Structures are given as structure tokens and as C-alpha cells.
Amino acid sequence: MTQAARAGRMFPYTEDAIMMRTCKVLFAAAAVAGLAVLAASMVSGGDAGDLERGFLRPPDAAKPRVWWHWTGGNVTREGITRDLEWMQRVGIGGAHVADIGMEGGQIVPDKVEFFTRAWFDALGHAAAESDRLGLELSIFSSSGWSLTGGPWVGPEQAMKKLVWSETGIEGPARIGRRLPQPPAHAGAFGGLRGTAPRRGGAPDAFYRDSAVVAFRTPPDETWMGDLAPVLTSSGGAVDPGVLCDDLLETAATITAGDDGVAWVQYAFPRPARIRAVTLLAPGRGVPFGRIQISADGAAYETIVELPGAVPYRAGGLKTYAFPAVSARFLRVVLTGAAPDPEAVMSQSAPKPEGRYQLAEFIVHTGARVDRWQDKAGFGLIYAYETVPTPPVGPEAAIRPADVVDLTTKGGREQARVTEADMAAPWFGDMKEGRRPASWLIHDRLVSEAAGILVPSFAFRAPLGATNLVLWRWAESGPHRVRVHDPDHVLPKNRASWT
Ligand SMILES: [Ca+2]
């Protein structure tokens, strides 16, 4: 039985009844529309001839405007005139000049580079010709694909991307070493040179420090090397080193079978607890496929459906997070084709590939934000609500032992905090431009503790009441706060704990 037949059977009306109701509604709507047309004709005094004449010779305001690409400086005065005369002849009302730094199309010997004297002359000619021909002319605020950029915008004022490096440190210890400088390459993501634009990007041009962030590594975080997996694939030997070296340039090629399907698999010596997988694919990005796990290497369960590359701003690096699983085997199956054409923006399934390339394939035992690269703007997601991050347990959150207890004399002495500091009214200090004493506690302890437990000085708070102040949270959400307020002192809204 088809979907439509099922739906029809469940619907309380017969098809004839529906048609009749529809006809009545249409008739009513047509009657109202007819009155409106009649009223308009009476006011304007026009007739059906006006409508026909207007249709055959629409007024300028009703004519379409067109997007007029000036590509790669390939512009001449003669070409401008011929374009505009053609537009006027075929009934176009105006053009929007879209200057773009893009190759292709007809090439002219003397290119007109954006914002040069020759370019302003060409634009002035276009404006004069538009006036002569009665066309409307508008223009981008800048050259396209560089947004608001141009040669007069230096690297310091130009668009930038956030880059970082990571250093693992065994603690507790006082560290005096110099941290490695993050990459300063042009390109869409981090140090991935292969993602640099073909032209226009200034290589290795600009770098500045932004911040150093230190956090205690959650105990369930295990480096790939310590998991000691064995790598196999459906299409020949793969060097495991190229899949975990943080480089796009080094990639494994896996030949697909006749059905267009290929897989790459990690086998762990013992079951590993896994919460996320990161994949990096050159070219158009991570293809369609699925991530599967198995306990015995025979029966596999799909835990992630890979949605295929987004047609625009694909972004090759993706982290897929899921509720923690235990697995001896984890494989990525690449099918190249969507399971369902409707899942693809173009509404047509791509053909399966003969071979696939993977540049990185990393499993994470610690918590990650699902598709964090896309959510941070390095890629694109059309529907964010479809990729929520799974909640994490206490092993990935702040340990209570990291919180300094200032409700005890010993805790206060250890943290060099007095009761007077904590009780100091903050509003007056702040109003007079001073940093309140209670805030200085935060300034001094923020690098040493995840938060503090302090006596409550709130109005109506009973003796012995305490407040928990956290200034660091678990690295991934969503978070849950359970409010314990037996004395009913806190207001019953989020203001109490945000
Ligand atoms: Ca690599």
C-alpha cells in the first residue's frame, strides 16, 4: 500500500467531499478577488486594454534587474556598452554590478583591476551609458568574494581565522617552557595548507597571540596511540600514520568494490570506550557513509550516518559525537551515495565513487561537541537542531575536589581569603570604579581552582548557608544544574544560578 493510500484511508472525508469543500473555498475567494478587481477598475477608470498594454510594455518599475558579473578584471568600455544596450533591447530595467575576483569567461588583454583609476573610469562609463539608455545601475559595496576587503586593507585589519596549538603537560608542575606557535597559514582551517584558496590568500602573512587556555584533561581522555589499534581497510594496505598526523596533505586512498563501497577499520586489543570520531577528507569533504561498531568483527551496528558533503563551504574536517559506546572494532564505511535522494540538497543521489581518500581518522574517548568545526564557523550546517551534542556524565565534568572550600577556617587560610573579603559589599566599590574585594578572590583563585564554596551573605540567608560558585564548566554541554535551596532564599528563576 502506498503512503498516499494509507493517508487517504485515515482521512475522514471522501475525495469528492474534499473536492467540493475546495471548490467552495475557491469560489468564495474568486468572488472576493473579482470584487477587488472591479473596484480597482472603477477607481482608475481603466479597462482590460490597459492591462494588456501594461503586460506587453511593462513600466520601468516592473522590469527585471540583473546581476552583472565583472569577472577577473575582464572589462572594456566597448563590452560595457554592448552589454547595456542588449539589456535595454530585451526589456531589462537595470543591472547590479558584481565585481568578482574569479577566472573564467572572456579574457581581455588589458585587465581592469578593482579600485584602480581604469576601474573607476569603466564604472563611470557604465553609469553614463545606463543614464543614456534609461537603465538603473547599482553595485556591490566592494569586490565580491573578498567581502569588504581590498588591497588597501592590511593584514591586521583583514578577516582572520582562529588558530591554535595544543600541548599536553604532566602535572602538577610549574611550567616555564615556551608554547609552540599555532599555524599561520592561509587556508580554511588551522594549519591545513591544502584548504588554502587558489588565489588571493596571503600565505603565512599574519599571526598574533590571542589567549592561552589551560584545563585539566578529563580522566577518560586517551590518546589514539595508547589505544594501540590495528588498521585495516577493504581496499588494500593503509599507513596508519597518515590518518593521525593532523595533516590534510597526507591521505590514505581506499579502492571501492564494484558496489562503490569501501571501509577503513580500527581493531582495538580490548574494548575501547569511544565518544566521538573525527574525519578529514580532501576535496569535497567527508562523503556519504556510516560509522559502525562491533564487538566481534562480524556483526556491526551503525552509530552515525555520515550525511555527505554540504554542496557549499563543505569543510573537510568533521567530528561526530555520540553517546559513549564500547567497541573492539570501529569502522567507517564510505558509500559515496546518499541512502535517499531527498537527503541531498540537489534532490539527486551522487554516483558511488571508485575510490575514496581519507586524510584523518581519529577516535576520541573523551567528550566532544558534535560537529564542532561546523558550529565554530569552519563549515556549514543547514539545520543545527539536527546535530545536538550528547549529554556527558560526571567523568567529563569538573571534579568536586577542584573546588576550594572557603566555608572552613582551614580552607580560607589555604586560599589566603578572609571572611571580610567575602562579605565585602560589591555594589558601592563597583560604582566608584574600584574592583570589589569579593571579586579579587576570583581573580586570585581562578587559575588554581574550578570554583569556590562560600558562606552565604544573602538577605534572609540562615547561619551556615553556603553558595557554590563555579567559574569553569565541563567543556561540552548541555549542562544540568540541580538547585538545592532548602531555605527558599533564591529567586525561582535562572537569575539564581547563571
Ligand atoms: Ca593526514
Boltz pocket constraint, residues with backbone or C-beta under 6 A from the ligand:
constraints:
  - pocket:
      binder: B
      contacts: [[A, 241], [A, 242], [A, 243], [A, 244], [A, 245], [A, 246], [A, 247], [A, 248], [A, 249], [A, 250], [A, 251], [A, 358], [A, 359], [A, 360]]
      max_distance: 6.0
